[in-house]
Amino acid sequence: MGADDEKKYEYHAKKCPECMTYIPIDADVCPTCKKRVGKATESGMARKATDWKSYILLVISWTGLALYIWWAFLRE
Ligand SMILES: [Zn+2]
């Protein structure tokens, strides 16, 4: 028994940054709001997971828009 054991017990849960519910410390997805969450910070709050899917979708949609503008106005 020592300070480390107490610390582990203290951080057995983390707080979901989306819905502020306490969720298991090792959860990747919040069981309450189904949002992806990252590792817990020192304050016990889970980090927001990097949402690669929507990031990539955003890049693709901007690229598509740029291509459309090029195709519609800048050809020839
Ligand atoms: Zn949540």
N, CA, C, O and the ligand as a Tripos MOL2 file, in Angstrom:
@<TRIPOS>MOLECULE
protein
  305   303    77     0     0
PROTEIN
NO_CHARGES

@<TRIPOS>ATOM
      1 N           0.8490   -1.2160    0.0000 N.3       1 MET1
      2 CA          0.0000    0.0000    0.0000 C.3       1 MET1
      3 C           0.8700    1.2450    0.0000 C.2       1 MET1
      4 O           1.8830    1.3030    0.6960 O.2       1 MET1
      5 N           0.4800    2.2250   -0.7690 N.am      2 GLY2
      6 CA          1.2300    3.4810   -0.7980 C.3       2 GLY2
      7 C           0.4450    4.5390   -1.5310 C.2       2 GLY2
      8 O          -0.7350    4.3540   -1.8290 O.2       2 GLY2
      9 N           1.0770    5.6160   -1.8140 N.am      3 ALA3
     10 CA          0.4150    6.7290   -2.4840 C.3       3 ALA3
     11 C          -0.0440    6.3320   -3.8900 C.2       3 ALA3
     12 O          -1.0830    6.7890   -4.3690 O.2       3 ALA3
     13 N           0.7470    5.4750   -4.5420 N.am      4 ASP4
     14 CA          0.4000    5.0660   -5.8990 C.3       4 ASP4
     15 C          -0.9080    4.2950   -5.9350 C.2       4 ASP4
     16 O          -1.7170    4.4850   -6.8430 O.2       4 ASP4
     17 N          -1.1250    3.4150   -4.9430 N.am      5 ASP5
     18 CA         -2.3580    2.6290   -4.9030 C.3       5 ASP5
     19 C          -3.5670    3.5420   -4.7170 C.2       5 ASP5
     20 O          -4.6070    3.3520   -5.3470 O.2       5 ASP5
     21 N          -3.4140    4.5190   -3.8560 N.am      6 GLU6
     22 CA         -4.5210    5.4560   -3.6250 C.3       6 GLU6
     23 C          -4.8310    6.2400   -4.8960 C.2       6 GLU6
     24 O          -5.9940    6.4970   -5.2070 O.2       6 GLU6
     25 N          -3.7940    6.6130   -5.6200 N.am      7 LYS7
     26 CA         -3.9710    7.3770   -6.8390 C.3       7 LYS7
     27 C          -4.7460    6.5530   -7.8800 C.2       7 LYS7
     28 O          -5.6490    7.0660   -8.5410 O.2       7 LYS7
     29 N          -4.3850    5.2810   -8.0160 N.am      8 LYS8
     30 CA         -5.0710    4.4080   -8.9610 C.3       8 LYS8
     31 C          -6.5500    4.3120   -8.6260 C.2       8 LYS8
     32 O          -7.4070    4.3470   -9.5090 O.2       8 LYS8
     33 N          -6.8310    4.1900   -7.3310 N.am      9 TYR9
     34 CA         -8.2270    4.0700   -6.9170 C.3       9 TYR9
     35 C          -8.9780    5.3610   -7.2200 C.2       9 TYR9
     36 O         -10.1430    5.3410   -7.6180 O.2       9 TYR9
     37 N          -8.2980    6.4710   -7.0250 N.am     10 GLU10
     38 CA         -8.9310    7.7710   -7.2260 C.3      10 GLU10
     39 C          -9.3110    7.9780   -8.7030 C.2      10 GLU10
     40 O         -10.3340    8.5910   -9.0080 O.2      10 GLU10
     41 N          -8.4790    7.4600   -9.6030 N.am     11 TYR11
     42 CA         -8.7250    7.6670  -11.0300 C.3      11 TYR11
     43 C          -9.3160    6.4220  -11.7020 C.2      11 TYR11
     44 O          -8.8780    6.0160  -12.7790 O.2      11 TYR11
     45 N         -10.3030    5.8350  -11.0550 N.am     12 HIS12
     46 CA        -10.9540    4.6680  -11.6550 C.3      12 HIS12
     47 C         -12.0820    5.1040  -12.5900 C.2      12 HIS12
     48 O         -12.6580    4.2830  -13.3050 O.2      12 HIS12
     49 N         -12.3910    6.3980  -12.5790 N.am     13 ALA13
     50 CA        -13.4230    6.9220  -13.4690 C.3      13 ALA13
     51 C         -12.9280    8.2400  -14.0520 C.2      13 ALA13
     52 O         -12.0910    8.9220  -13.4610 O.2      13 ALA13
     53 N         -13.4550    8.5820  -15.2110 N.am     14 LYS14
     54 CA        -13.1530    9.8780  -15.8260 C.3      14 LYS14
     55 C         -14.4710   10.5060  -16.2610 C.2      14 LYS14
     56 O         -15.4980    9.8350  -16.3580 O.2      14 LYS14
     57 N         -14.4180   11.7790  -16.5140 N.am     15 LYS15
     58 CA        -15.6380   12.5000  -16.8530 C.3      15 LYS15
     59 C         -15.7060   12.7060  -18.3560 C.2      15 LYS15
     60 O         -14.7330   13.1420  -18.9700 O.2      15 LYS15
     61 N         -16.8390   12.3960  -18.9440 N.am     16 CYS16
     62 CA        -17.0220   12.5780  -20.3800 C.3      16 CYS16
     63 C         -17.0850   14.0750  -20.6840 C.2      16 CYS16
     64 O         -17.8730   14.7890  -20.0640 O.2      16 CYS16
     65 N         -16.2650   14.5720  -21.6330 N.am     17 PRO17
     66 CA        -16.2660   16.0060  -21.9440 C.3      17 PRO17
     67 C         -17.5250   16.4610  -22.6710 C.2      17 PRO17
     68 O         -17.7850   17.6610  -22.7660 O.2      17 PRO17
     69 N         -18.3070   15.5200  -23.1820 N.am     18 GLU18
     70 CA        -19.5010   15.8700  -23.9520 C.3      18 GLU18
     71 C         -20.7410   15.9790  -23.0700 C.2      18 GLU18
     72 O         -21.5050   16.9390  -23.1730 O.2      18 GLU18
     73 N         -20.9330   14.9770  -22.1940 N.am     19 CYS19
     74 CA        -22.1750   14.9580  -21.4080 C.3      19 CYS19
     75 C         -21.9180   15.0260  -19.9090 C.2      19 CYS19
     76 O         -22.8620   14.9690  -19.1220 O.2      19 CYS19
     77 N         -20.6400   15.1480  -19.4940 N.am     20 MET20
     78 CA        -20.2600   15.3230  -18.0970 C.3      20 MET20
     79 C         -20.6670   14.1540  -17.1990 C.2      20 MET20
     80 O         -20.8840   14.3290  -16.0000 O.2      20 MET20
     81 N         -20.7670   12.9720  -17.7820 N.am     21 THR21
     82 CA        -21.0760   11.7830  -16.9960 C.3      21 THR21
     83 C         -19.7740   11.0660  -16.6510 C.2      21 THR21
     84 O         -18.8320   11.0670  -17.4440 O.2      21 THR21
     85 N         -19.7220   10.4520  -15.4640 N.am     22 TYR22
     86 CA        -18.5580    9.6440  -15.1210 C.3      22 TYR22
     87 C         -18.6350    8.3190  -15.8420 C.2      22 TYR22
     88 O         -19.6530    7.6280  -15.8030 O.2      22 TYR22
     89 N         -17.5380    7.9720  -16.5050 N.am     23 ILE23
     90 CA        -17.4790    6.7350  -17.2890 C.3      23 ILE23
     91 C         -16.2290    5.9640  -16.8840 C.2      23 ILE23
     92 O         -15.3190    6.5550  -16.3030 O.2      23 ILE23
     93 N         -16.1510    4.6610  -17.1710 N.am     24 PRO24
     94 CA        -14.9620    3.8740  -16.8070 C.3      24 PRO24
     95 C         -13.6890    4.4890  -17.3660 C.2      24 PRO24
     96 O         -13.6800    5.0160  -18.4790 O.2      24 PRO24
     97 N         -12.6170    4.4180  -16.5900 N.am     25 ILE25
     98 CA        -11.3520    5.0750  -16.9440 C.3      25 ILE25
     99 C         -10.7830    4.5600  -18.2710 C.2      25 ILE25
    100 O         -10.1040    5.3000  -18.9830 O.2      25 ILE25
    101 N         -11.0580    3.3030  -18.6010 N.am     26 ASP26
    102 CA        -10.4850    2.7320  -19.8270 C.3      26 ASP26
    103 C         -11.4630    2.7300  -21.0030 C.2      26 ASP26
    104 O         -11.1990    2.1030  -22.0290 O.2      26 ASP26
    105 N         -12.5840    3.4270  -20.8560 N.am     27 ALA27
    106 CA        -13.5800    3.4530  -21.9310 C.3      27 ALA27
    107 C         -13.0880    4.3130  -23.0930 C.2      27 ALA27
    108 O         -12.5470    5.3980  -22.8790 O.2      27 ALA27
    109 N         -13.2750    3.8370  -24.3080 N.am     28 ASP28
    110 CA        -12.9300    4.6100  -25.5090 C.3      28 ASP28
    111 C         -14.1390    5.3650  -26.0310 C.2      28 ASP28
    112 O         -14.0070    6.3770  -26.7190 O.2      28 ASP28
    113 N         -15.3150    4.8610  -25.6960 N.am     29 VAL29
    114 CA        -16.5610    5.4810  -26.1240 C.3      29 VAL29
    115 C         -17.4210    5.6990  -24.8830 C.2      29 VAL29
    116 O         -17.5340    4.8140  -24.0360 O.2      29 VAL29
    117 N         -18.0200    6.8710  -24.7830 N.am     30 CYS30
    118 CA        -18.8940    7.1560  -23.6470 C.3      30 CYS30
    119 C         -20.1650    6.3080  -23.7750 C.2      30 CYS30
    120 O         -20.8380    6.3760  -24.8040 O.2      30 CYS30
    121 N         -20.5080    5.5140  -22.7580 N.am     31 PRO31
    122 CA        -21.7120    4.6760  -22.8510 C.3      31 PRO31
    123 C         -22.9910    5.5080  -22.8440 C.2      31 PRO31
    124 O         -24.0430    5.0270  -23.2660 O.2      31 PRO31
    125 N         -22.9130    6.7300  -22.3770 N.am     32 THR32
    126 CA        -24.1100    7.5610  -22.2640 C.3      32 THR32
    127 C         -24.4220    8.2970  -23.5660 C.2      32 THR32
    128 O         -25.5480    8.2260  -24.0590 O.2      32 THR32
    129 N         -23.4370    9.0040  -24.1270 N.am     33 CYS33
    130 CA        -23.7150    9.8100  -25.3210 C.3      33 CYS33
    131 C         -23.0820    9.2350  -26.5780 C.2      33 CYS33
    132 O         -23.2370    9.7900  -27.6660 O.2      33 CYS33
    133 N         -22.3470    8.0900  -26.4260 N.am     34 LYS34
    134 CA        -21.7610    7.3650  -27.5750 C.3      34 LYS34
    135 C         -20.6820    8.1500  -28.2960 C.2      34 LYS34
    136 O         -20.2980    7.7950  -29.4110 O.2      34 LYS34
    137 N         -20.1810    9.2250  -27.6690 N.am     35 LYS35
    138 CA        -19.0860    9.9760  -28.2840 C.3      35 LYS35
    139 C         -17.7660    9.3100  -27.9400 C.2      35 LYS35
    140 O         -17.6140    8.7390  -26.8610 O.2      35 LYS35
    141 N         -16.8160    9.3830  -28.8550 N.am     36 ARG36
    142 CA        -15.4880    8.8520  -28.5880 C.3      36 ARG36
    143 C         -14.7640    9.7700  -27.6120 C.2      36 ARG36
    144 O         -14.8180   10.9930  -27.7430 O.2      36 ARG36
    145 N         -14.0880    9.1770  -26.6360 N.am     37 VAL37
    146 CA        -13.3300    9.9610  -25.6670 C.3      37 VAL37
    147 C         -11.9080    9.4280  -25.5930 C.2      37 VAL37
    148 O         -11.6500    8.2660  -25.9060 O.2      37 VAL37
    149 N         -11.0060   10.2770  -25.1820 N.am     38 GLY38
    150 CA         -9.6040    9.9000  -25.0680 C.3      38 GLY38
    151 C          -9.2470    9.5370  -23.6380 C.2      38 GLY38
    152 O         -10.1160    9.2120  -22.8290 O.2      38 GLY38
    153 N          -7.9570    9.5940  -23.3360 N.am     39 LYS39
    154 CA         -7.4780    9.2710  -21.9940 C.3      39 LYS39
    155 C          -7.8560   10.3870  -21.0180 C.2      39 LYS39
    156 O          -8.1300   11.5210  -21.4090 O.2      39 LYS39
    157 N          -7.8590   10.0200  -19.7370 N.am     40 ALA40
    158 CA         -8.2140   10.9930  -18.7150 C.3      40 ALA40
    159 C          -7.0640   11.9620  -18.4690 C.2      40 ALA40
    160 O          -5.8990   11.5650  -18.4960 O.2      40 ALA40
    161 N          -7.3830   13.2150  -18.2320 N.am     41 THR41
    162 CA         -6.3770   14.1940  -17.8520 C.3      41 THR41
    163 C          -6.1620   14.1110  -16.3440 C.2      41 THR41
    164 O          -6.8180   13.3150  -15.6730 O.2      41 THR41
    165 N          -5.2580   14.9160  -15.8040 N.am     42 GLU42
    166 CA         -4.9930   14.8940  -14.3660 C.3      42 GLU42
    167 C          -6.2020   15.3410  -13.5610 C.2      42 GLU42
    168 O          -6.3400   14.9780  -12.3930 O.2      42 GLU42
    169 N          -7.0700   16.1190  -14.1700 N.am     43 SER43
    170 CA         -8.2600   16.5820  -13.4570 C.3      43 SER43
    171 C          -9.3850   15.5510  -13.5020 C.2      43 SER43
    172 O         -10.4620   15.7790  -12.9520 O.2      43 SER43
    173 N          -9.1330   14.4040  -14.1640 N.am     44 GLY44
    174 CA        -10.1470   13.3600  -14.2120 C.3      44 GLY44
    175 C         -11.1200   13.5180  -15.3600 C.2      44 GLY44
    176 O         -12.0890   12.7690  -15.4730 O.2      44 GLY44
    177 N         -10.8580   14.4970  -16.2110 N.am     45 MET45
    178 CA        -11.7110   14.7260  -17.3820 C.3      45 MET45
    179 C         -11.1100   13.9920  -18.5700 C.2      45 MET45
    180 O          -9.9030   14.0490  -18.8040 O.2      45 MET45
    181 N         -11.9610   13.3040  -19.3140 N.am     46 ALA46
    182 CA        -11.4660   12.6140  -20.5030 C.3      46 ALA46
    183 C         -11.1810   13.6340  -21.5930 C.2      46 ALA46
    184 O         -11.9220   14.6020  -21.7630 O.2      46 ALA46
    185 N         -10.0980   13.4090  -22.3290 N.am     47 ARG47
    186 CA         -9.8200   14.2700  -23.4760 C.3      47 ARG47
    187 C         -10.7930   13.9360  -24.5960 C.2      47 ARG47
    188 O         -11.2600   12.8020  -24.7090 O.2      47 ARG47
    189 N         -11.0870   14.9070  -25.4010 N.am     48 LYS48
    190 CA        -11.8800   14.6320  -26.5920 C.3      48 LYS48
    191 C         -11.0060   13.8740  -27.5810 C.2      48 LYS48
    192 O          -9.8840   14.2840  -27.8780 O.2      48 LYS48
    193 N         -11.5260   12.7810  -28.0780 N.am     49 ALA49
    194 CA        -10.7600   11.9990  -29.0380 C.3      49 ALA49
    195 C         -10.6930   12.7460  -30.3610 C.2      49 ALA49
    196 O         -11.6360   13.4350  -30.7500 O.2      49 ALA49
    197 N          -9.5640   12.5990  -31.0440 N.am     50 THR50
    198 CA         -9.4420   13.2100  -32.3580 C.3      50 THR50
    199 C         -10.4110   12.5200  -33.3010 C.2      50 THR50
    200 O         -10.3500   11.3060  -33.4970 O.2      50 THR50
    201 N         -11.2780   13.2850  -33.8660 N.am     51 ASP51
    202 CA        -12.3050   12.7110  -34.7340 C.3      51 ASP51
    203 C         -11.8010   12.7180  -36.1760 C.2      51 ASP51
    204 O         -12.1320   13.6060  -36.9630 O.2      51 ASP51
    205 N         -10.9890   11.7020  -36.5060 N.am     52 TRP52
    206 CA        -10.3430   11.6570  -37.8200 C.3      52 TRP52
    207 C         -11.3600   11.5630  -38.9430 C.2      52 TRP52
    208 O         -11.1670   12.1260  -40.0200 O.2      52 TRP52
    209 N         -12.4400   10.8490  -38.6820 N.am     53 LYS53
    210 CA        -13.4190   10.6310  -39.7400 C.3      53 LYS53
    211 C         -14.0190   11.9610  -40.2100 C.2      53 LYS53
    212 O         -14.0970   12.2100  -41.4130 O.2      53 LYS53
    213 N         -14.4380   12.8080  -39.2790 N.am     54 SER54
    214 CA        -15.0390   14.0750  -39.6910 C.3      54 SER54
    215 C         -13.9650   15.0430  -40.1880 C.2      54 SER54
    216 O         -14.2380   15.9000  -41.0280 O.2      54 SER54
    217 N         -12.7360   14.9020  -39.6640 N.am     55 TYR55
    218 CA        -11.6310   15.7350  -40.1500 C.3      55 TYR55
    219 C         -11.3460   15.4290  -41.6110 C.2      55 TYR55
    220 O         -11.1980   16.3320  -42.4340 O.2      55 TYR55
    221 N         -11.2720   14.1320  -41.9200 N.am     56 ILE56
    222 CA        -11.0060   13.7140  -43.3010 C.3      56 ILE56
    223 C         -12.1650   14.1330  -44.2100 C.2      56 ILE56
    224 O         -11.9520   14.5950  -45.3310 O.2      56 ILE56
    225 N         -13.4020   13.9630  -43.7090 N.am     57 LEU57
    226 CA        -14.5740   14.3800  -44.4880 C.3      57 LEU57
    227 C         -14.5270   15.8680  -44.7880 C.2      57 LEU57
    228 O         -14.8810   16.2990  -45.8850 O.2      57 LEU57
    229 N         -14.0850   16.6610  -43.8010 N.am     58 LEU58
    230 CA        -13.9770   18.1080  -43.9830 C.3      58 LEU58
    231 C         -12.9610   18.4330  -45.0700 C.2      58 LEU58
    232 O         -13.2190   19.2620  -45.9430 O.2      58 LEU58
    233 N         -11.7970   17.7720  -45.0120 N.am     59 VAL59
    234 CA        -10.7550   17.9930  -46.0110 C.3      59 VAL59
    235 C         -11.2690   17.6080  -47.4060 C.2      59 VAL59
    236 O         -11.0640   18.3300  -48.3810 O.2      59 VAL59
    237 N         -11.9420   16.4510  -47.4730 N.am     60 ILE60
    238 CA        -12.4640   15.9930  -48.7670 C.3      60 ILE60
    239 C         -13.4960   16.9820  -49.3080 C.2      60 ILE60
    240 O         -13.4910   17.2860  -50.5010 O.2      60 ILE60
    241 N         -14.3840   17.4900  -48.4390 N.am     61 SER61
    242 CA        -15.4170   18.4010  -48.9220 C.3      61 SER61
    243 C         -14.8110   19.7260  -49.3910 C.2      61 SER61
    244 O         -15.2850   20.3160  -50.3620 O.2      61 SER61
    245 N         -13.7470   20.2000  -48.6930 N.am     62 TRP62
    246 CA        -13.0760   21.4300  -49.1340 C.3      62 TRP62
    247 C         -12.3440   21.2160  -50.4450 C.2      62 TRP62
    248 O         -12.3510   22.0830  -51.3190 O.2      62 TRP62
    249 N         -11.7050   20.0460  -50.5810 N.am     63 THR63
    250 CA        -11.0220   19.7230  -51.8290 C.3      63 THR63
    251 C         -12.0300   19.6410  -52.9690 C.2      63 THR63
    252 O         -11.7840   20.1320  -54.0710 O.2      63 THR63
    253 N         -13.1770   19.0100  -52.6840 N.am     64 GLY64
    254 CA        -14.2280   18.9050  -53.6880 C.3      64 GLY64
    255 C         -14.7350   20.2740  -54.1010 C.2      64 GLY64
    256 O         -14.9810   20.5170  -55.2830 O.2      64 GLY64
    257 N         -14.8940   21.1670  -53.1410 N.am     65 LEU65
    258 CA        -15.3610   22.5250  -53.4340 C.3      65 LEU65
    259 C         -14.3500   23.2640  -54.3050 C.2      65 LEU65
    260 O         -14.7160   23.9290  -55.2740 O.2      65 LEU65
    261 N         -13.0590   23.1380  -53.9420 N.am     66 ALA66
    262 CA        -12.0080   23.7860  -54.7210 C.3      66 ALA66
    263 C         -11.9830   23.2450  -56.1510 C.2      66 ALA66
    264 O         -11.8380   24.0070  -57.1060 O.2      66 ALA66
    265 N         -12.1280   21.9130  -56.2930 N.am     67 LEU67
    266 CA        -12.1530   21.2960  -57.6200 C.3      67 LEU67
    267 C         -13.3660   21.7750  -58.4060 C.2      67 LEU67
    268 O         -13.2830   22.0090  -59.6120 O.2      67 LEU67
    269 N         -14.4900   21.9190  -57.7170 N.am     68 TYR68
    270 CA        -15.7050   22.3670  -58.3840 C.3      68 TYR68
    271 C         -15.5310   23.8010  -58.9030 C.2      68 TYR68
    272 O         -15.8960   24.1100  -60.0370 O.2      68 TYR68
    273 N         -14.9720   24.6610  -58.0600 N.am     69 ILE69
    274 CA        -14.7410   26.0520  -58.4710 C.3      69 ILE69
    275 C         -13.8010   26.0830  -59.6800 C.2      69 ILE69
    276 O         -14.0210   26.8260  -60.6360 O.2      69 ILE69
    277 N         -12.7410   25.2530  -59.6140 N.am     70 TRP70
    278 CA        -11.8000   25.1830  -60.7300 C.3      70 TRP70
    279 C         -12.5170   24.6910  -61.9830 C.2      70 TRP70
    280 O         -12.3410   25.2430  -63.0690 O.2      70 TRP70
    281 N         -13.3330   23.6400  -61.8190 N.am     71 TRP71
    282 CA        -14.0260   23.0380  -62.9470 C.3      71 TRP71
    283 C         -15.0730   24.0010  -63.5460 C.2      71 TRP71
    284 O         -15.2340   24.0730  -64.7650 O.2      71 TRP71
    285 N         -15.7750   24.7320  -62.6760 N.am     72 ALA72
    286 CA        -16.8730   25.5710  -63.1140 C.3      72 ALA72
    287 C         -16.4020   26.9080  -63.6930 C.2      72 ALA72
    288 O         -17.0130   27.4300  -64.6250 O.2      72 ALA72
    289 N         -15.3160   27.4620  -63.1420 N.am     73 PHE73
    290 CA        -14.9600   28.8360  -63.5200 C.3      73 PHE73
    291 C         -13.5720   28.9750  -64.1540 C.2      73 PHE73
    292 O         -13.3410   29.9030  -64.9290 O.2      73 PHE73
    293 N         -12.6690   28.0850  -63.8420 N.am     74 LEU74
    294 CA        -11.2790   28.3210  -64.1950 C.3      74 LEU74
    295 C         -10.7650   27.4150  -65.2920 C.2      74 LEU74
    296 O          -9.5720   27.4300  -65.5930 O.2      74 LEU74
    297 N         -11.6420   26.6200  -65.8990 N.am     75 ARG75
    298 CA        -11.1620   25.7800  -66.9980 C.3      75 ARG75
    299 C         -10.8360   26.6290  -68.2180 C.2      75 ARG75
    300 O         -11.3740   27.7240  -68.3860 O.2      75 ARG75
    301 N          -9.9650   26.1250  -69.0550 N.am     76 GLU76
    302 CA         -9.5440   26.7600  -70.3080 C.3      76 GLU76
    303 C          -8.7380   28.0340  -70.1390 C.2      76 GLU76
    304 O          -8.3360   28.6460  -71.1280 O.2      76 GLU76
    305 ZN        -20.7350   11.3000  -22.7870 Zn       77 ZN77
@<TRIPOS>BOND
     1     1     2 1
     2     2     3 1
     3     3     4 2
     4     3     5 am
     5     5     6 1
     6     6     7 1
     7     7     8 2
     8     7     9 am
     9     9    10 1
    10    10    11 1
    11    11    12 2
    12    11    13 am
    13    13    14 1
    14    14    15 1
    15    15    16 2
    16    15    17 am
    17    17    18 1
    18    18    19 1
    19    19    20 2
    20    19    21 am
    21    21    22 1
    22    22    23 1
    23    23    24 2
    24    23    25 am
    25    25    26 1
    26    26    27 1
    27    27    28 2
    28    27    29 am
    29    29    30 1
    30    30    31 1
    31    31    32 2
    32    31    33 am
    33    33    34 1
    34    34    35 1
    35    35    36 2
    36    35    37 am
    37    37    38 1
    38    38    39 1
    39    39    40 2
    40    39    41 am
    41    41    42 1
    42    42    43 1
    43    43    44 2
    44    43    45 am
    45    45    46 1
    46    46    47 1
    47    47    48 2
    48    47    49 am
    49    49    50 1
    50    50    51 1
    51    51    52 2
    52    51    53 am
    53    53    54 1
    54    54    55 1
    55    55    56 2
    56    55    57 am
    57    57    58 1
    58    58    59 1
    59    59    60 2
    60    59    61 am
    61    61    62 1
    62    62    63 1
    63    63    64 2
    64    63    65 am
    65    65    66 1
    66    66    67 1
    67    67    68 2
    68    67    69 am
    69    69    70 1
    70    70    71 1
    71    71    72 2
    72    71    73 am
    73    73    74 1
    74    74    75 1
    75    75    76 2
    76    75    77 am
    77    77    78 1
    78    78    79 1
    79    79    80 2
    80    79    81 am
    81    81    82 1
    82    82    83 1
    83    83    84 2
    84    83    85 am
    85    85    86 1
    86    86    87 1
    87    87    88 2
    88    87    89 am
    89    89    90 1
    90    90    91 1
    91    91    92 2
    92    91    93 am
    93    93    94 1
    94    94    95 1
    95    95    96 2
    96    95    97 am
    97    97    98 1
    98    98    99 1
    99    99   100 2
   100    99   101 am
   101   101   102 1
   102   102   103 1
   103   103   104 2
   104   103   105 am
   105   105   106 1
   106   106   107 1
   107   107   108 2
   108   107   109 am
   109   109   110 1
   110   110   111 1
   111   111   112 2
   112   111   113 am
   113   113   114 1
   114   114   115 1
   115   115   116 2
   116   115   117 am
   117   117   118 1
   118   118   119 1
   119   119   120 2
   120   119   121 am
   121   121   122 1
   122   122   123 1
   123   123   124 2
   124   123   125 am
   125   125   126 1
   126   126   127 1
   127   127   128 2
   128   127   129 am
   129   129   130 1
   130   130   131 1
   131   131   132 2
   132   131   133 am
   133   133   134 1
   134   134   135 1
   135   135   136 2
   136   135   137 am
   137   137   138 1
   138   138   139 1
   139   139   140 2
   140   139   141 am
   141   141   142 1
   142   142   143 1
   143   143   144 2
   144   143   145 am
   145   145   146 1
   146   146   147 1
   147   147   148 2
   148   147   149 am
   149   149   150 1
   150   150   151 1
   151   151   152 2
   152   151   153 am
   153   153   154 1
   154   154   155 1
   155   155   156 2
   156   155   157 am
   157   157   158 1
   158   158   159 1
   159   159   160 2
   160   159   161 am
   161   161   162 1
   162   162   163 1
   163   163   164 2
   164   163   165 am
   165   165   166 1
   166   166   167 1
   167   167   168 2
   168   167   169 am
   169   169   170 1
   170   170   171 1
   171   171   172 2
   172   171   173 am
   173   173   174 1
   174   174   175 1
   175   175   176 2
   176   175   177 am
   177   177   178 1
   178   178   179 1
   179   179   180 2
   180   179   181 am
   181   181   182 1
   182   182   183 1
   183   183   184 2
   184   183   185 am
   185   185   186 1
   186   186   187 1
   187   187   188 2
   188   187   189 am
   189   189   190 1
   190   190   191 1
   191   191   192 2
   192   191   193 am
   193   193   194 1
   194   194   195 1
   195   195   196 2
   196   195   197 am
   197   197   198 1
   198   198   199 1
   199   199   200 2
   200   199   201 am
   201   201   202 1
   202   202   203 1
   203   203   204 2
   204   203   205 am
   205   205   206 1
   206   206   207 1
   207   207   208 2
   208   207   209 am
   209   209   210 1
   210   210   211 1
   211   211   212 2
   212   211   213 am
   213   213   214 1
   214   214   215 1
   215   215   216 2
   216   215   217 am
   217   217   218 1
   218   218   219 1
   219   219   220 2
   220   219   221 am
   221   221   222 1
   222   222   223 1
   223   223   224 2
   224   223   225 am
   225   225   226 1
   226   226   227 1
   227   227   228 2
   228   227   229 am
   229   229   230 1
   230   230   231 1
   231   231   232 2
   232   231   233 am
   233   233   234 1
   234   234   235 1
   235   235   236 2
   236   235   237 am
   237   237   238 1
   238   238   239 1
   239   239   240 2
   240   239   241 am
   241   241   242 1
   242   242   243 1
   243   243   244 2
   244   243   245 am
   245   245   246 1
   246   246   247 1
   247   247   248 2
   248   247   249 am
   249   249   250 1
   250   250   251 1
   251   251   252 2
   252   251   253 am
   253   253   254 1
   254   254   255 1
   255   255   256 2
   256   255   257 am
   257   257   258 1
   258   258   259 1
   259   259   260 2
   260   259   261 am
   261   261   262 1
   262   262   263 1
   263   263   264 2
   264   263   265 am
   265   265   266 1
   266   266   267 1
   267   267   268 2
   268   267   269 am
   269   269   270 1
   270   270   271 1
   271   271   272 2
   272   271   273 am
   273   273   274 1
   274   274   275 1
   275   275   276 2
   276   275   277 am
   277   277   278 1
   278   278   279 1
   279   279   280 2
   280   279   281 am
   281   281   282 1
   282   282   283 1
   283   283   284 2
   284   283   285 am
   285   285   286 1
   286   286   287 1
   287   287   288 2
   288   287   289 am
   289   289   290 1
   290   290   291 1
   291   291   292 2
   292   291   293 am
   293   293   294 1
   294   294   295 1
   295   295   296 2
   296   295   297 am
   297   297   298 1
   298   298   299 1
   299   299   300 2
   300   299   301 am
   301   301   302 1
   302   302   303 1
   303   303   304 2
@<TRIPOS>SUBSTRUCTURE
     1 MET1         2 RESIDUE 1 A MET
     2 GLY2         6 RESIDUE 1 A GLY
     3 ALA3        10 RESIDUE 1 A ALA
     4 ASP4        14 RESIDUE 1 A ASP
     5 ASP5        18 RESIDUE 1 A ASP
     6 GLU6        22 RESIDUE 1 A GLU
     7 LYS7        26 RESIDUE 1 A LYS
     8 LYS8        30 RESIDUE 1 A LYS
     9 TYR9        34 RESIDUE 1 A TYR
    10 GLU10       38 RESIDUE 1 A GLU
    11 TYR11       42 RESIDUE 1 A TYR
    12 HIS12       46 RESIDUE 1 A HIS
    13 ALA13       50 RESIDUE 1 A ALA
    14 LYS14       54 RESIDUE 1 A LYS
    15 LYS15       58 RESIDUE 1 A LYS
    16 CYS16       62 RESIDUE 1 A CYS
    17 PRO17       66 RESIDUE 1 A PRO
    18 GLU18       70 RESIDUE 1 A GLU
    19 CYS19       74 RESIDUE 1 A CYS
    20 MET20       78 RESIDUE 1 A MET
    21 THR21       82 RESIDUE 1 A THR
    22 TYR22       86 RESIDUE 1 A TYR
    23 ILE23       90 RESIDUE 1 A ILE
    24 PRO24       94 RESIDUE 1 A PRO
    25 ILE25       98 RESIDUE 1 A ILE
    26 ASP26      102 RESIDUE 1 A ASP
    27 ALA27      106 RESIDUE 1 A ALA
    28 ASP28      110 RESIDUE 1 A ASP
    29 VAL29      114 RESIDUE 1 A VAL
    30 CYS30      118 RESIDUE 1 A CYS
    31 PRO31      122 RESIDUE 1 A PRO
    32 THR32      126 RESIDUE 1 A THR
    33 CYS33      130 RESIDUE 1 A CYS
    34 LYS34      134 RESIDUE 1 A LYS
    35 LYS35      138 RESIDUE 1 A LYS
    36 ARG36      142 RESIDUE 1 A ARG
    37 VAL37      146 RESIDUE 1 A VAL
    38 GLY38      150 RESIDUE 1 A GLY
    39 LYS39      154 RESIDUE 1 A LYS
    40 ALA40      158 RESIDUE 1 A ALA
    41 THR41      162 RESIDUE 1 A THR
    42 GLU42      166 RESIDUE 1 A GLU
    43 SER43      170 RESIDUE 1 A SER
    44 GLY44      174 RESIDUE 1 A GLY
    45 MET45      178 RESIDUE 1 A MET
    46 ALA46      182 RESIDUE 1 A ALA
    47 ARG47      186 RESIDUE 1 A ARG
    48 LYS48      190 RESIDUE 1 A LYS
    49 ALA49      194 RESIDUE 1 A ALA
    50 THR50      198 RESIDUE 1 A THR
    51 ASP51      202 RESIDUE 1 A ASP
    52 TRP52      206 RESIDUE 1 A TRP
    53 LYS53      210 RESIDUE 1 A LYS
    54 SER54      214 RESIDUE 1 A SER
    55 TYR55      218 RESIDUE 1 A TYR
    56 ILE56      222 RESIDUE 1 A ILE
    57 LEU57      226 RESIDUE 1 A LEU
    58 LEU58      230 RESIDUE 1 A LEU
    59 VAL59      234 RESIDUE 1 A VAL
    60 ILE60      238 RESIDUE 1 A ILE
    61 SER61      242 RESIDUE 1 A SER
    62 TRP62      246 RESIDUE 1 A TRP
    63 THR63      250 RESIDUE 1 A THR
    64 GLY64      254 RESIDUE 1 A GLY
    65 LEU65      258 RESIDUE 1 A LEU
    66 ALA66      262 RESIDUE 1 A ALA
    67 LEU67      266 RESIDUE 1 A LEU
    68 TYR68      270 RESIDUE 1 A TYR
    69 ILE69      274 RESIDUE 1 A ILE
    70 TRP70      278 RESIDUE 1 A TRP
    71 TRP71      282 RESIDUE 1 A TRP
    72 ALA72      286 RESIDUE 1 A ALA
    73 PHE73      290 RESIDUE 1 A PHE
    74 LEU74      294 RESIDUE 1 A LEU
    75 ARG75      298 RESIDUE 1 A ARG
    76 GLU76      302 RESIDUE 1 A GLU
    77 ZN77       305 GROUP 0 **** ****
